[in-house]
Amino acid sequence: MIDQMTCKETFRRLDDFLDHQLSESECLLVQEHLEICAICAVEFKFEASIWSEVRAKLQHIIVPPNLREKVSLLLRETHCFEIDEE
């Protein structure tokens, strides 16, 4: 078991960390590293701000209703995701 992450290991996990895709133990290791490493903390803040901006811009895109329905149907057929209909 790893009890401390290097900058390289942390950097490789930042996207998954931002997407909440890490295990609880990996998440803790990344958080601990970000608390003690200023360089990685700056990189994390930068990446988090980009993700935030992308998400904000995507919320303003108008999706045709039939496209949303087609994508939802395809996802249900592949059993990959449960889709919340809005």
N, C-alpha and C positions, 0 to 999 in steps of 0.2 A: 504494500500500500504506500502511496505517495503521501508524505506529510507536508510537502511544500512544493509549489510549482515554480518553474523558471519563467523568465519573461517569454521565451519562445513557446513554451507549453501554454501559457496563459493567452498569448496572442492568437494561437491556433484555435482556441476555444471561445474567443470573444463573440463571434457571430452566434454560436449556439447558446452562449450565456445570455445574449440579448433576446434570443428567441425562446428562452426558458426550455431548452432542449437538453440540458445537462442533468446528470443524476444529482441527487442532493449532496453527495460527498464531493463531486467535481465542482458544483456550484460554490460550496464552502471554500474549497481551495482557491478558486478564482477570486472570490470576494476577499479572502485573506491576502492574496498576492496584491490585489488592487489597493488594499489599505496600506501596504508597506512600500509599494513601488510607484513613485511619482510618474515615471515615464509611461508605464502601462496604464496608470489611472488617466493620464492625459489622452492616450490613445482610445481608451474606453469611452471617455466623455465625447471625443470626436465622433467615434462610430455610433454612439447612442444618439447624438444630435442628428446624424445623417438618417438613421432609421426613423427617428421622430419626424423629420421633414418629409421623408418618402411616404410614411403612413398618412401624414396630414394631407399631402397632395393627392394620394390615392382616394381619399374620402371624397374628394371633389370631382372625381371622374363619374360621369353619368353612364351607367351601363344599361343597354337596352334590356327590357324585361325578358324577352325571349332568350337572350344570351345567358342571363342568370339561371333561367329554368333549364336550359340545355346543359350547362355546366353542373348544376345541382343533380340532374338526372344521371349524368355520366359518373359523377363521383359516387352516387348511391349504388349504381350498377357495379362499380368496381369494389364496393364495400370498403373503400378507403376512409371515408369520412362520413360523419353525421352532419348534415347541413341544417343550421338554424334558419328557417324561413323568416324573413322580416316583412 
